[in-house]
Amino acid sequence: MIPFRSKLTASFYALLSISFWGVSFVSIKAVLEKLDPYSLMVLRFGLGALFLLVILLFTRSRLRISAGYIPHLIVLGILGVFVHQLLQATALLTINASSAGWLISFAPIFTVVLSVLFLHEKMNVKKGFGMIIAIVGVFLVTTTRSGHSFEFSMNIGFILMILSTLNWAIYSILLKKLRIPYPALVVTFYMSLTGFMLTLPFIIRNRGWESLPMLTQTDWAHLLFLAIFVSGIGYWYWGKALEVLDASKVSIFLYLEPLVTLIAAIFLLHEKFILISAIGGIIIIIGVVIVNGGLARLVASAILKK
């Protein structure tokens, strides 16, 4: 039986990861106006790996890993970092952040299905009901972000985003199933390093460094946010959440991502506040709470006991 405090902490880690990733669509979209997807990936994962290395050295964590787990880390780095981010960055060249936020909601569905098949996690009526409620909330949020109805259009960007959600589900299942006996921080560092090494040849081929002088201070701020909070802390905390909670429960937090994107768009892009979007956000939160076993009620009871 996993202690309640551990579940609450893991949920908080997942929530922080989703918060960073929700804002990331705005930053990626901004930087892609100056850099190609490969150059963006090299910079964000190179800086992200450097940030994680500094934390590891500061905390005096062991960097040495068993040779038997190197293939596992390489596979996770390829799926969770290289393939996933390449698919999303390329997709955002042809679709807007609102569409991306809606499409990312497929990831929890894929994860739940794969969790039942490969991790033998249980699928019950409550979890299914919570997923349906969350999907309704996602639809309300994303279809009203700019005051217009959601326009469904089948193009390469749409296909790439669907593939990225399926890829993320596979990555989350593998991260849970492989049970690599090292802290999430160490695992995330080697994954980021793998992503950096895989994309480095492309920035050389595309002469991506020639675009660096065009980056403004705002662009560099977006890059540092993507590197430190999205690629570094976000992946690290997602791994910590998966150490405690079922993959299907952690994935449900992805339904909050469009809500975070909506909030970021209001404050950073000055999009107007729309009541129905706020209602959709509340519905998303209700769905997440239902799937995670009445988490809100447990939090309230824990506070009252103090």
Secondary structure by P-SEA (a helix, b strand, c coil): cccaaaaaaaaaaaaaaaaaaaaaaaaaaaaaacccaaaaaaaaaaaaaaaaaaaaaaacccccccccaaaaaaaaaaaccaaaaaaaaaaaacccaaaaaaaacaaaaaaaaaaaacccccccaaaaaaaaaaaaaaaaaaaccccccbbbbbcaaaaaaaaaaaaaaaaaaaaaaacccccaaaaaaaaaaaaaaaaaaaaaaaccccccccccaaaaaaaaaacccaaaaaaaaaaaaaaccccccccccccaaaaaaaaaaaaaccccccaaaaaaaaaaaaaaaaaacaaaaaaaaaaaac
